[in-house]
Amino acid sequence: MSAARNYMRMEFPNLPENVAFARTTVAVFASQLDFTLDELDEIKVATSEAVSNTVIHAYGKDTGQVVLCCQIFPDRLEVEVADEGVGIEDVDKALEPAYTTVPEERMGLGLVFINEYMDILSIHSQPGQGTKVHMVKYVKAPKPDGV
């Protein structure tokens, strides 16, 4: 495995106003690679959904920390969003479309969007110990003209 060419790490409270900050920061960082505008939009949506989950679910009504890490490799961007919140009891169940622990307020599509827009999604979580959402987006080789 090759070493990251560039990386960044930031930590911030899980406040709603930080979702847009995180999404924009990751998009600007990712723009160092040869992503299309559509791919940058997909990265922004995936980041927003991962950070939003920490705002909505990780700490209940309390405020806690979110750690956002990004690494750039020659062929990909890797993004990790981590918290030390309540964790996810059943990750497989959480990945099902329309599953939510807050049905009166949420549609349960955040992880579905992340899975759709990123090339790789892995979630490591344990109840009471927090969650790490790891996402990978590969840079696609440009298609020759006329194809």
N, C-alpha and C positions, 0 to 999 in steps of 0.2 A: 504494500500500500504506500502510495506516495505521501509526502508531507504536505500539509496545507501551504499554499502560496501566500495566503493572507488570512487573518482571522480577526474577530472582534468579540468582545464580551461586555455585556452591560447588565446592570441590576437596577430594578425600579419597583415601586409598590404596585400592587395589582389594582390600580385605580382605572376606571373606565377611560379617562382622558389619555392614558398611556397606550391604549390599543393603537390609535392612529400614529402615535410617535414610533412605536415598535414597527409597525407595518411599513412606514416611510423609510425608517432607518435601514431595514433589511433590503428594501427595494433599491435604495441608493447604493448600498454595499454590493448587492448582486449585480448591479449594472456594470461592474468591472469585467464581467464575463459577457460573452456574445449571446445574450438572451434577446428574444424578440420582445416587443412591447406587450404582446399577449401573455408571454411567459412571465414577464415581470409582474403583470396584473395577477396571474395565478399565484405567484410567490407572495404577493401582498395579501391576497385573500387567505391563503393557507396560514400565513403568520398571524393575521387578524383573528382567525378562528382559534388558533392555539392559545394566543394571549387572552382572548375573550373568555376561553374556558377557565383560565386562572382567575379572572375577575369574577365570573359567575359562580364557579364551583369550588375552587381550591380552599378558600379560607372562610367560607360562610359569610357572615356579616363583618368579620374582622378583616384587617388589612395585613397582607403578607408580602413577601418578596417574590419577584419573578426574575429568573436569570435567563437571558437571551444570549446565545452564542451562535456565531456564524463562522464558517470556514470556506474559503475558496480554494478549490483544486483546479488544475487545468481543464478538467472535463465536467465539473459539477460544483454546485453550492450545497452545503450542508447547514441546516438550521436546527437548533435545539432550544426548546422552551421548557424550563423546569421550574417547579415550585416545591415547597415543603408542606403542602396542604393535606387535605383529608385523603387524597388518593382516589383511585378508581377500584371499586370492588370487583367488577367483572369487565375487563377490557374488551373481550369479544362481544359482549352484549352492548357496550358503549359504542362499538363500531357499526352496529346495526342502524340502518336508516330509520329516522323518526324516534329513536330511543332518546329519552331525556329524563333527568331526575326532577325537572321543573316543567311539567307538561302544560301548566296554565300560562307560562310565559315564553317557552322555547319550542322550536320545531325539531330539535335533535338532528340537525344536518351538519354541524360544524366539522366533525371528524369525517363525515362523508365527503365534504368539499375538500378537505385536506388530502384525503386518499385519492380523490379524483384529479386534483391539480398537481400533486407532487408525484415523482417517480417511485419513491420509497417512503413509507411511513412505518415507524415502529414506536410503540408506546410501552414504557416500563413504568409500572405503578404498583404500589401496595397501599392498602388502607392504612391511614395514619402516618404514612411516610412520604407522601408526595408523588409527583408524576413528572416524567420526562417524555416529551414528545420530540422525536427525532425525524426530520424530514430531509429528503434529498431530491434535488432537481438537477438533471443532467443537461448539459449544453448539447443540443442536437447539431449534427453536421449540416451545414447549409446545403440546400438542394441546388443542383446546377440549373441555370436558366432554361426555361422551356419545359421543365419537368413538373 
